[in-house]
């Protein structure tokens, strides 16, 4: 009976947020925060115990993994190679310099703070907490007063870094599991990276080709086309899992291949004449991913964060705070040296690196591998994501407006401000699939 009550409450929270989502978007109550707090209230030892991991172990993993698969696929399909050039230096620097330094710094800081973990378990913490999630600070990247360069750069970074972190995560997990009955690094590399990547390219390209042809020849009805797109990440994930590869890497690569195949030819305008572009094709999958991600934050609060708060220690609390501040902001500052961005912009970009769905799923996978120290790893990851949902969601409206005020006043005095670089092109920073 408790599971039915939990389902009813979850449905009520979805309905309530759907009714007031526009009003709440300008307040400190973000969607992920509302769902997480609701989860804390209905589940686990801190709530009414309507839901916990012992009762519903498969529900938790299935929901989180399905949400991440859709987010990886739609983000990859929506990001264009031209976005990296259009947004100028920002996403390239954040991804090529900031992200590796964030992983390394997270690894090093964990060493003295989290004793008892091995070298690869410490590396996993750094990798798992490196990807960002723009959905947690949505107002920070959707506030039109924030310069387009910053909004677009943060959106592109968030859309790509979870996929780029996957190979590091898979290989570090394999290294940590060697000697504990898990496949070695070489086998993991061949299956998870090469085989899964090949499956992703094949299914993503074939799916996009089938969609284009069916639209051009009038084979399909508009009502069913979104399901064709949805089938691409589902089939890719299933095939990769059957082959003992990584369904997440496969889904991300499938999204890249799907987007490339549907994208207009160079120099063309608009969507292809023989079919829709990737943005139109992935709308349904993107919205379904948004729903599943929101429910994932509810389940996170109920079955993961609640128990983790019972094991709270000063070490895990300090690491979580450092992960959201120094471990994120210092690499961002280093990656932006010489760009001409003002300290206010560097601080804004550095702060809005929230941790979300990718960190949750990676952490859950690592936990279920039963490696030494997985309980401590799980507590650190859960606390970091929980703090991120609270702090980034609550600060986004206020800091977005404050930064927008600074940008407007500074631009009046200095029209050639570096942050205004995209204004001449009419860019609006809307490259992120999550806006």
RODO-2510 file (C-alpha; in nm, 4 decimals, decimal comma):
residues 435
     n   res          X          Y          Z
     1     x     0,0000     0,0000     0,0000
     2     x     0,2879     0,2399     0,0732
     3     x     0,4090     0,2257    -0,2869
     4     x     0,0640     0,3340    -0,4080
     5     x     0,0690     0,6283    -0,1679
     6     x     0,4188     0,7203    -0,2882
     7     x     0,2975     0,7086    -0,6505
     8     x    -0,0009     0,9272    -0,5645
     9     x     0,2199     1,1837    -0,3918
    10     x     0,4647     1,1856    -0,6842
    11     x     0,1784     1,2452    -0,9264
    12     x     0,0482     1,5261    -0,7082
    13     x     0,3906     1,6940    -0,6992
    14     x     0,4186     1,6712    -1,0802
    15     x     0,0711     1,8185    -1,1222
    16     x     0,1375     2,0941    -0,8700
    17     x     0,4676     2,1972    -1,0236
    18     x     0,3162     2,1831    -1,3710
    19     x     0,0396     2,4214    -1,2603
    20     x     0,2748     2,6756    -1,1000
    21     x     0,6035     2,6159    -1,2849
    22     x     0,6111     2,9580    -1,4502
    23     x     0,5454     3,1382    -1,1219
    24     x     0,8042     2,9303    -0,9376
    25     x     1,0683     2,9845    -1,2077
    26     x     1,1404     3,3328    -1,0720
    27     x     1,1645     3,2211    -0,7082
    28     x     1,4182     3,0292    -0,5033
    29     x     1,2014     2,7168    -0,5311
    30     x     1,3408     2,5381    -0,8343
    31     x     1,1846     2,2253    -0,9783
    32     x     1,4663     1,9913    -0,8664
    33     x     1,4538     2,1406    -0,5150
    34     x     1,0779     2,0903    -0,4873
    35     x     1,1023     1,7304    -0,6055
    36     x     1,3980     1,6523    -0,3788
    37     x     1,2284     1,7950    -0,0685
    38     x     0,9108     1,6068    -0,1556
    39     x     1,1158     1,2897    -0,1794
    40     x     1,2704     1,3533     0,1610
    41     x     0,9200     1,3959     0,3026
    42     x     0,7720     1,0740     0,1648
    43     x     1,0626     0,8325     0,1791
    44     x     1,3263     0,6785     0,3948
    45     x     1,4008     0,7222     0,7632
    46     x     1,3613     1,1023     0,7563
    47     x     1,0090     1,0926     0,6155
    48     x     0,7009     0,8733     0,6112
    49     x     0,8928     0,5688     0,4835
    50     x     0,6654     0,5296     0,1824
    51     x     0,9640     0,4558    -0,0385
    52     x     1,3132     0,3227     0,0239
    53     x     1,5886     0,1447    -0,1655
    54     x     1,5288    -0,1874     0,0102
    55     x     1,1653    -0,1945    -0,1056
    56     x     1,2160    -0,0688    -0,4609
    57     x     1,5798    -0,1268    -0,5639
    58     x     1,5078    -0,1754    -0,9341
    59     x     1,2669     0,1172    -0,9572
    60     x     1,5373     0,3587    -0,8455
    61     x     1,7997     0,2381    -1,0887
    62     x     1,5621     0,2012    -1,3834
    63     x     1,4200     0,5511    -1,3413
    64     x     1,7563     0,7233    -1,3029
    65     x     1,9161     0,5334    -1,5897
    66     x     1,6222     0,5944    -1,8248
    67     x     1,6332     0,9661    -1,7468
    68     x     2,0078     0,9877    -1,8091
    69     x     1,9868     0,7928    -2,1353
    70     x     1,7313     1,0392    -2,2726
    71     x     1,9221     1,3430    -2,1455
    72     x     2,2496     1,2171    -2,2961
    73     x     2,0839     1,1431    -2,6302
    74     x     1,8877     1,4681    -2,6634
    75     x     2,1756     1,6860    -2,5447
    76     x     2,4172     1,5245    -2,7893
    77     x     2,1672     1,5488    -3,0763
    78     x     2,1002     1,9176    -3,0100
    79     x     2,4594     2,0374    -2,9804
    80     x     2,6241     2,1306    -3,3082
    81     x     2,9932     2,1515    -3,3812
    82     x     2,9242     2,5091    -3,4890
    83     x     2,8090     2,5898    -3,1355
    84     x     3,1650     2,5475    -3,0133
    85     x     3,2783     2,8070    -3,2651
    86     x     2,9761     3,0363    -3,2295
    87     x     3,0180     3,0572    -2,8548
    88     x     3,3813     3,1434    -2,9259
    89     x     3,6344     3,0360    -2,6626
    90     x     3,4121     2,9606    -2,3636
    91     x     3,2821     2,6011    -2,4016
    92     x     3,6079     2,4772    -2,5520
    93     x     3,8083     2,6106    -2,2611
    94     x     3,5614     2,4813    -2,0023
    95     x     3,5587     2,1347    -2,1585
    96     x     3,9193     2,0935    -2,2734
    97     x     4,0891     2,2608    -1,9749
    98     x     3,8383     2,3130    -1,6957
    99     x     3,6902     1,9643    -1,6890
   100     x     4,0162     1,7615    -1,6730
   101     x     4,1546     1,9957    -1,4061
   102     x     3,8283     1,9606    -1,2096
   103     x     3,8612     1,5812    -1,2175
   104     x     4,2261     1,5941    -1,1101
   105     x     4,1630     1,8468    -0,8327
   106     x     3,8626     1,6507    -0,7058
   107     x     4,0810     1,3405    -0,6923
   108     x     4,3602     1,5171    -0,5027
   109     x     4,1334     1,6923    -0,2510
   110     x     3,9557     1,3642    -0,1739
   111     x     4,2846     1,1995    -0,0790
   112     x     4,3326     1,3611     0,2661
   113     x     3,9629     1,4158     0,3384
   114     x     3,8287     1,0671     0,2656
   115     x     4,0693     0,8148     0,4195
   116     x     4,0049     0,4481     0,3600
   117     x     3,9377     0,4805    -0,0114
   118     x     4,1796     0,3451    -0,2686
   119     x     4,3385     0,5446    -0,5485
   120     x     4,0732     0,4517    -0,8044
   121     x     3,7819     0,5040    -0,5667
   122     x     3,9144     0,8547    -0,5053
   123     x     3,9471     0,9062    -0,8800
   124     x     3,5879     0,7935    -0,9266
   125     x     3,4666     1,0625    -0,6857
   126     x     3,6507     1,3289    -0,8856
   127     x     3,5057     1,2002    -1,2140
   128     x     3,1504     1,1451    -1,0894
   129     x     3,1262     1,4982    -0,9498
   130     x     3,2776     1,6708    -1,2547
   131     x     2,9774     1,6835    -1,4960
   132     x     2,7401     1,9780    -1,4566
   133     x     2,3629     1,9905    -1,4920
   134     x     2,2121     2,3144    -1,6228
   135     x     1,8646     2,2078    -1,5065
   136     x     1,9645     2,2746    -1,1445
   137     x     2,0402     2,6402    -1,2122
   138     x     1,7977     2,6953    -1,4968
   139     x     1,7439     3,0629    -1,4196
   140     x     2,1186     3,1182    -1,4449
   141     x     2,1257     3,0155    -1,8126
   142     x     1,7800     3,1373    -1,9164
   143     x     1,7947     3,4907    -1,7716
   144     x     1,8155     3,7134    -2,0792
   145     x     1,9950     3,9842    -1,8801
   146     x     2,2967     3,7549    -1,8565
   147     x     2,5182     3,7964    -2,1653
   148     x     2,4559     3,5472    -2,4454
   149     x     2,8196     3,4390    -2,4410
   150     x     2,7943     3,3222    -2,0796
   151     x     2,4495     3,1632    -2,1133
   152     x     2,5391     2,9804    -2,4305
   153     x     2,8784     2,8709    -2,3014
   154     x     2,7319     2,7243    -1,9834
   155     x     2,4601     2,5491    -2,1841
   156     x     2,7020     2,3903    -2,4311
   157     x     2,9329     2,2842    -2,1473
   158     x     2,6460     2,1169    -1,9619
   159     x     2,5229     1,9468    -2,2777
   160     x     2,8568     1,7868    -2,3542
   161     x     3,0484     1,7280    -2,0328
   162     x     2,8378     1,4397    -1,9025
   163     x     2,9038     1,2471    -2,2247
   164     x     3,2719     1,3389    -2,2223
   165     x     3,3043     1,2190    -1,8613
   166     x     3,1681     0,8748    -1,9469
   167     x     3,4913     0,7197    -2,0834
   168     x     3,6857     0,8396    -1,7767
   169     x     3,4167     0,6973    -1,5484
   170     x     3,3962     0,3592    -1,7222
   171     x     3,7737     0,3089    -1,7263
   172     x     3,8220     0,4234    -1,3652
   173     x     3,5405     0,1920    -1,2541
   174     x     3,7061    -0,0964    -1,4356
   175     x     4,0428    -0,0151    -1,2748
   176     x     3,8833     0,0036    -0,9300
   177     x     3,7095    -0,3308    -0,9844
   178     x     4,0139    -0,5269    -1,1031
   179     x     4,0824    -0,8060    -0,8589
   180     x     3,7211    -0,8006    -0,7364
   181     x     3,5721    -1,0168    -1,0097
   182     x     3,5093    -0,7304    -1,2567
   183     x     3,6318    -0,7028    -1,6185
   184     x     3,9746    -0,5496    -1,6664
   185     x     4,0536    -0,2122    -1,8169
   186     x     4,1421    -0,3472    -2,1632
   187     x     3,8217    -0,5487    -2,1972
   188     x     3,6221    -0,2525    -2,0710
   189     x     3,7925    -0,0226    -2,3204
   190     x     3,7097    -0,2546    -2,6109
   191     x     3,3488    -0,3185    -2,5081
   192     x     3,2410     0,0050    -2,3429
   193     x     3,4180     0,2533    -2,5648
   194     x     3,4838     0,0988    -2,9046
   195     x     3,1925    -0,1449    -2,9340
   196     x     2,9378     0,0846    -2,7691
   197     x     3,0566     0,3762    -2,9810
   198     x     3,0187     0,1699    -3,2978
   199     x     2,6671     0,0606    -3,1960
   200     x     2,5764     0,4232    -3,1228
   201     x     2,6987     0,5433    -3,4614
   202     x     2,5168     0,2636    -3,6440
   203     x     2,1812     0,2968    -3,4649
   204     x     2,1862     0,6787    -3,4526
   205     x     2,2656     0,7109    -3,8232
   206     x     2,0161     0,4426    -3,9224
   207     x     1,7418     0,5975    -3,7087
   208     x     1,7970     0,9430    -3,8537
   209     x     1,8082     0,8034    -4,2077
   210     x     1,4847     0,6125    -4,1541
   211     x     1,3165     0,9223    -4,0107
   212     x     1,4225     1,1398    -4,3042
   213     x     1,3120     0,8839    -4,5594
   214     x     0,9772     0,8138    -4,3943
   215     x     0,8980     1,1861    -4,3765
   216     x     1,0114     1,2561    -4,7332
   217     x     0,8076     0,9696    -4,8789
   218     x     0,5028     1,0172    -4,6582
   219     x     0,5341     0,6779    -4,4903
   220     x     0,4877     0,8028    -4,1340
   221     x     0,2245     1,0055    -3,9542
   222     x     0,3301     1,3066    -3,7415
   223     x     0,1848     1,1382    -3,4308
   224     x     0,4245     0,8428    -3,4537
   225     x     0,7469     1,0156    -3,5613
   226     x     0,8458     1,1119    -3,2041
   227     x     0,8334     0,7450    -3,1079
   228     x     1,0760     0,6611    -3,3882
   229     x     1,3197     0,9096    -3,2383
   230     x     1,2598     0,7731    -2,8877
   231     x     1,3365     0,4226    -3,0101
   232     x     1,6908     0,5219    -3,1133
   233     x     1,8376     0,5666    -2,7599
   234     x     1,6281     0,2746    -2,6276
   235     x     1,7532     0,0314    -2,8928
   236     x     2,1094     0,1608    -2,8601
   237     x     2,1097     0,1198    -2,4834
   238     x     1,9640    -0,2319    -2,5029
   239     x     2,2132    -0,3510    -2,7663
   240     x     2,5091    -0,2113    -2,5726
   241     x     2,3950    -0,3782    -2,2505
   242     x     2,3474    -0,7115    -2,4294
   243     x     2,7047    -0,6787    -2,5612
   244     x     2,8325    -0,6003    -2,2071
   245     x     2,9195    -0,2496    -2,3190
   246     x     2,8110     0,0910    -2,1902
   247     x     2,4553     0,1859    -2,2813
   248     x     2,5245     0,5452    -2,1765
   249     x     2,8208     0,5870    -2,4091
   250     x     2,6168     0,4254    -2,6854
   251     x     2,3222     0,6605    -2,6248
   252     x     2,5455     0,9693    -2,6261
   253     x     2,7224     0,8661    -2,9479
   254     x     2,3859     0,7778    -3,1036
   255     x     2,2686     1,1305    -3,0237
   256     x     2,5731     1,2798    -3,1942
   257     x     2,5240     1,0618    -3,5034
   258     x     2,1485     1,1273    -3,5096
   259     x     2,1989     1,5034    -3,4932
   260     x     2,4673     1,5072    -3,7620
   261     x     2,2546     1,3010    -4,0009
   262     x     1,9503     1,5281    -3,9599
   263     x     2,1371     1,8574    -3,9627
   264     x     2,1187     2,0845    -4,2690
   265     x     2,4096     2,0656    -4,5088
   266     x     2,6802     2,3342    -4,4688
   267     x     2,5527     2,6612    -4,6090
   268     x     2,1917     2,5431    -4,6011
   269     x     1,9222     2,7281    -4,4131
   270     x     1,6706     2,5733    -4,1806
   271     x     1,5783     2,2083    -4,1676
   272     x     1,6397     1,9696    -4,4556
   273     x     1,3760     1,9654    -4,7251
   274     x     1,3349     1,5876    -4,6815
   275     x     1,2747     1,5870    -4,3080
   276     x     1,2871     1,7634    -3,9735
   277     x     1,6049     1,8791    -3,8040
   278     x     1,7349     1,7315    -3,4769
   279     x     1,5736     1,9983    -3,2584
   280     x     1,2248     1,9243    -3,3923
   281     x     1,2790     1,5486    -3,3852
   282     x     1,3905     1,5270    -3,0223
   283     x     1,1257     1,7501    -2,8596
   284     x     0,9191     1,4580    -2,7314
   285     x     1,2224     1,2650    -2,6039
   286     x     1,3550     1,5809    -2,4412
   287     x     1,0297     1,6488    -2,2565
   288     x     0,9996     1,2875    -2,1478
   289     x     1,3577     1,3106    -2,0221
   290     x     1,2659     1,6246    -1,8278
   291     x     0,9771     1,4420    -1,6586
   292     x     1,1902     1,1384    -1,5738
   293     x     1,4717     1,3614    -1,4464
   294     x     1,2284     1,5464    -1,2197
   295     x     1,0965     1,2191    -1,0802
   296     x     1,4569     1,1071    -1,0377
   297     x     1,5191     1,3973    -0,8005
   298     x     1,2126     1,2918    -0,6002
   299     x     1,3412     0,9347    -0,5770
   300     x     1,6874     1,0686    -0,4957
   301     x     1,5522     1,2586    -0,1981
   302     x     1,3492     0,9584    -0,0810
   303     x     1,5896     0,6666    -0,1123
   304     x     1,9426     0,8083    -0,1465
   305     x     1,9770     1,1471     0,0235
   306     x     1,7708     1,0592     0,3316
   307     x     1,9905     0,7642     0,4368
   308     x     2,3074     0,9585     0,3455
   309     x     2,2120     1,2407     0,5831
   310     x     2,2033     0,9875     0,8670
   311     x     2,5712     0,9137     0,8051
   312     x     2,6755     1,2782     0,7743
   313     x     3,0297     1,3527     0,8959
   314     x     3,2420     1,6641     0,8882
   315     x     3,4660     1,5055     0,6240
   316     x     3,1847     1,4402     0,3776
   317     x     3,0359     1,7851     0,4457
   318     x     3,3672     1,9612     0,3856
   319     x     3,4344     1,7702     0,0663
   320     x     3,0851     1,8448    -0,0657
   321     x     3,1316     2,2177    -0,0027
   322     x     3,4772     2,2158    -0,1615
   323     x     3,3432     2,0265    -0,4623
   324     x     3,0869     2,3000    -0,5288
   325     x     3,3322     2,5846    -0,4749
   326     x     3,7104     2,5431    -0,4967
   327     x     3,7131     2,2206    -0,6995
   328     x     3,4834     2,3764    -0,9614
   329     x     3,5735     2,7441    -0,9492
   330     x     3,9527     2,7216    -0,9485
   331     x     3,9719     2,5100    -1,2684
   332     x     3,7238     2,7449    -1,4365
   333     x     3,9377     3,0445    -1,3403
   334     x     4,2500     2,8713    -1,4743
   335     x     4,0771     2,7769    -1,7995
   336     x     3,9668     3,1373    -1,8619
   337     x     4,3035     3,3054    -1,8070
   338     x     4,3793     3,5364    -2,0979
   339     x     4,0222     3,5505    -2,2308
   340     x     3,9546     3,9053    -2,1173
   341     x     3,6507     3,8105    -1,9094
   342     x     3,6031     4,0164    -1,5934
   343     x     3,6267     3,8575    -1,2454
   344     x     3,2493     3,8882    -1,2043
   345     x     3,1948     3,6747    -1,5144
   346     x     3,4563     3,4179    -1,4135
   347     x     3,2963     3,3880    -1,0694
   348     x     2,9471     3,3530    -1,2194
   349     x     3,0579     3,0807    -1,4603
   350     x     3,2519     2,9044    -1,1867
   351     x     2,9664     2,9061    -0,9386
   352     x     2,7050     2,7773    -1,1799
   353     x     2,8481     2,4307    -1,2232
   354     x     2,5694     2,2388    -1,0459
   355     x     2,5888     1,8616    -1,0031
   356     x     2,2828     1,6618    -1,0913
   357     x     2,1508     1,3618    -1,2779
   358     x     2,4755     1,2322    -1,4311
   359     x     2,6489     1,2348    -1,0922
   360     x     2,3559     1,0480    -0,9368
   361     x     2,3527     0,7727    -1,1979
   362     x     2,7305     0,7320    -1,2053
   363     x     2,7321     0,7151    -0,8270
   364     x     2,4533     0,4559    -0,8218
   365     x     2,6380     0,2382    -1,0729
   366     x     2,9582     0,2605    -0,8694
   367     x     2,7665     0,1781    -0,5500
   368     x     2,6173    -0,1346    -0,7047
   369     x     2,9616    -0,2635    -0,8057
   370     x     3,0234    -0,3291    -0,4322
   371     x     3,3726    -0,1833    -0,4396
   372     x     3,5590    -0,1142    -0,1151
   373     x     3,4369     0,2137     0,0324
   374     x     3,1228     0,2419    -0,1814
   375     x     2,9123     0,3517     0,1157
   376     x     3,1402     0,6480     0,1810
   377     x     3,1496     0,7303    -0,1910
   378     x     2,7713     0,7183    -0,2095
   379     x     2,7326     0,9473     0,0922
   380     x     2,9741     1,2056    -0,0508
   381     x     2,8057     1,2069    -0,3913
   382     x     2,4539     1,2240    -0,2429
   383     x     2,5424     1,5116    -0,0113
   384     x     2,7159     1,7063    -0,2897
   385     x     2,4217     1,6726    -0,5276
   386     x     2,1751     1,7577    -0,2493
   387     x     2,3673     2,0733    -0,1581
   388     x     2,3941     2,1656    -0,5243
   389     x     2,0190     2,1352    -0,5749
   390     x     1,9630     2,3590    -0,2731
   391     x     2,2354     2,6205    -0,3222
   392     x     2,2401     2,6540    -0,7007
   393     x     1,8634     2,6482    -0,7365
   394     x     1,8106     2,9040    -0,4612
   395     x     2,0886     3,1392    -0,5762
   396     x     2,0140     3,1358    -0,9510
   397     x     1,7403     3,4051    -0,9586
   398     x     1,9231     3,6459    -0,7272
   399     x     2,2717     3,6056    -0,8758
   400     x     2,1366     3,6082    -1,2315
   401     x     1,9739     3,9463    -1,1718
   402     x     2,2755     4,0862    -0,9886
   403     x     2,5123     3,9738    -1,2617
   404     x     2,2738     4,1080    -1,5266
   405     x     2,2754     4,4479    -1,3511
   406     x     2,6560     4,4467    -1,3444
   407     x     2,6730     4,3547    -1,7137
   408     x     2,4284     4,6272    -1,8192
   409     x     2,6010     4,9032    -1,6211
   410     x     2,9504     4,7981    -1,7297
   411     x     2,8436     4,7684    -2,0945
   412     x     2,7209     5,1273    -2,0954
   413     x     3,0657     5,2452    -1,9911
   414     x     3,2586     4,9947    -2,2077
   415     x     3,0747     4,8982    -2,5291
   416     x     3,3633     4,6699    -2,6321
   417     x     3,3223     4,4520    -2,3222
   418     x     3,4450     4,0987    -2,3912
   419     x     3,1296     3,9459    -2,2430
   420     x     2,9300     4,1170    -2,5206
   421     x     3,1181     3,9337    -2,7954
   422     x     2,8109     3,7575    -2,9401
   423     x     2,5857     4,0632    -2,9495
   424     x     2,6989     4,1637    -3,2975
   425     x     2,5831     3,8260    -3,4334
   426     x     2,2421     3,8512    -3,2683
   427     x     2,3127     3,5390    -3,0674
   428     x     2,0811     3,4611    -2,7836
   429     x     2,2677     3,1859    -2,6124
   430     x     1,9911     2,9346    -2,6777
   431     x     2,2162     2,6485    -2,7768
   432     x     2,1462     2,4406    -2,4728
   433     x     1,8843     2,1706    -2,5101
   434     x     1,7683     2,2212    -2,1515
   435     x     1,6523     2,5843    -2,1788
***
